[in-house]
Amino acid sequence: MAAKTIQDDSSFSSSSSPRWNYDVFLSFRGEDTRRNFTNHLYTALVQARIHTFRDDDELPRGKEISTELLKAIEESRISIIVFSKNYASSRWCLDELVKILECRKIMGQLVLPIFYNVDPSDVRKHTGSFAEAFAKHEERFQVETDKVEKWRMALTEAANLSGWDLQNVANGHESKFIQKIVEEVLCKVNRTYLNVATYQVGIDSRVEDINSLLRIGSDGVRLIGIFGMGGIGKTTIAKAVYNLKFHSFQGSCFLANVRE
């Protein structure tokens, strides 16, 4: 079956240009990888200061994918899909996948598949455990054949994208595999965080105060001044606020040491 691109403009909350709130959205089957590979990958991404969204059972589960999760996908610059043995058995994962590919088509989201202890051809051709999963879906959703067909198309399309196969990268060593993924994501994100001294007493509360004043997402332009005696940490606070929020915008710039 030829892969087709899935598109539904009406499913997006806004037709305006995207404003990224996350660098990476992780899509994975919890029972397969939550406590091992995906957890290690998430930790490595966060340590590299890559702003990553992971649904860690914090969002309510239901029959349909939640609006909160759909919004998180829309607001992510990159989606990483961890294909594992039981990925296709979850309609939640498959609904995520459909949404991710919609974002790829409409918003230019970068989609990076990872094949974790599964043969990429099984994912592409819906064989092995993926065939078993779809047999159950077809039995369960006999009156919703369009839904199952959309899942099939999404799976094929995603599996044909350039990605990483654990068995063919770093000789199957997970730690090296994760390191290569993080390095690649860093190149794609191309973000530079400003250096802020650690263990600054009282900085968190001040950053929180300024963040509340910014009102990110509201209309108009806001100008906030930070003033005080020299050496009390004004620039440090400004850098910390920048690091906290610059990933929410398509472009950002920090101008230091500006004088009249």
Sequence and secondary structure as in RCSB ss.txt:
>XXXX:A:sequence
MAAKTIQDDSSFSSSSSPRWNYDVFLSFRGEDTRRNFTNHLYTALVQARIHTFRDDDELPRGKEISTELLKAIEE
SRISIIVFSKNYASSRWCLDELVKILECRKIMGQLVLPIFYNVDPSDVRKHTGSFAEAFAKHEERFQVETDKVEK
WRMALTEAANLSGWDLQNVANGHESKFIQKIVEEVLCKVNRTYLNVATYQVGIDSRVEDINSLLRIGSDGVRLIG
IFGMGGIGKTTIAKAVYNLKFHSFQGSCFLANVRE
>XXXX:A:secstr
        GGGSS  S    SEEEEEEE HHHHTTTHHHHHHHHHHHTT  EEE  S S   SS  HHHHHHHHT
EEEEEEEE TTGGG HHHHHHHHHHHHHHHHH  EEEEEESSS HHHHHHT THHHHHHHHHHHHTTT HHHHHH
HHHHHHHHHTSS EEGGGSGGG HHHHHHHHHHHHHHHH        SS TTHHHHHHHHHHHH TTSSS     
   STTSSHHHHHHHHHHHHGGGSS      S   
